Amino acid sequence: MLNYDIKFDEMRNYKSGAICIPDNNDVYDKYAIGFSYNMYNKSDANKVALSGCREMKKKLISYECKCEIIL
């Protein structure tokens, strides 16, 4: 997230982060991420983070991966 100048520790309550994890163990130079913060509850924060990851995946990623909550 630092590549996007996002400081997760400085975000407010009910925050969440998601990343598109490759199906294999290869390393890539681009990853899709999603994040949310200052949400009403943790469930909504997770939904927004996953949605953002999936949208970024459509536009940026050419390999197979699945967006998963990591934070």
C-alpha positions as CSV (number, residue, x, y, z in Angstrom):
1,M,0.0,0.0,0.0
2,L,3.0,2.3,0.4
3,N,3.4,2.3,-3.4
4,Y,0.1,4.1,-3.5
5,D,1.0,6.5,-0.6
6,I,-1.5,4.8,1.7
7,K,-0.6,4.6,5.4
8,F,-2.9,2.0,6.8
9,D,-1.9,2.7,10.4
10,E,-3.1,6.3,10.1
11,M,-6.6,5.3,8.9
12,R,-9.5,5.4,11.4
13,N,-11.6,2.7,12.9
14,Y,-13.1,-0.2,11.0
15,K,-10.5,-0.4,8.3
16,S,-9.7,-3.3,6.0
17,G,-7.3,-4.3,3.2
18,A,-7.5,-6.8,0.4
19,I,-4.9,-8.0,-2.2
20,C,-5.2,-10.2,-5.2
21,I,-3.2,-13.3,-4.3
22,P,-1.8,-15.2,-7.3
23,D,-2.8,-18.8,-7.8
24,N,0.8,-19.9,-8.0
25,N,4.0,-18.8,-6.1
26,D,5.3,-16.5,-8.9
27,V,6.2,-12.9,-8.0
28,Y,4.7,-10.1,-10.1
29,D,5.5,-6.4,-10.4
30,K,1.8,-5.3,-10.1
31,Y,-0.8,-6.4,-7.6
32,A,-4.5,-5.4,-7.2
33,I,-5.3,-4.0,-3.8
34,G,-8.4,-2.6,-2.1
35,F,-8.8,-0.8,1.1
36,S,-11.4,0.9,3.3
37,Y,-11.4,2.9,6.5
38,N,-13.7,4.8,8.8
39,M,-16.6,2.5,8.0
40,Y,-19.7,1.8,10.1
41,N,-18.7,-1.8,10.9
42,K,-15.9,-4.3,10.1
43,S,-18.2,-6.3,7.7
44,D,-18.8,-3.2,5.5
45,A,-15.1,-2.4,5.6
46,N,-14.3,-5.9,4.3
47,K,-16.9,-5.6,1.5
48,V,-15.5,-2.3,0.3
49,A,-11.9,-3.5,0.4
50,L,-12.8,-6.6,-1.6
51,S,-14.9,-4.6,-4.1
52,G,-12.0,-2.2,-4.7
53,C,-9.5,-5.1,-5.2
54,R,-11.8,-6.8,-7.7
55,E,-12.3,-3.5,-9.7
56,M,-8.5,-2.9,-9.8
57,K,-8.0,-6.5,-10.8
58,K,-10.2,-6.0,-13.9
59,K,-8.2,-3.0,-15.0
60,L,-4.6,-4.0,-14.0
61,I,-4.0,-7.7,-13.6
62,S,-3.4,-10.2,-16.4
63,Y,-2.7,-13.3,-14.2
64,E,-5.2,-15.5,-12.3
65,C,-5.6,-14.4,-8.7
66,K,-8.3,-14.2,-6.0
67,C,-8.9,-11.1,-3.9
68,E,-8.7,-11.9,-0.2
69,I,-8.8,-9.9,3.0
70,I,-5.4,-9.5,4.6
71,L,-6.0,-6.8,7.2
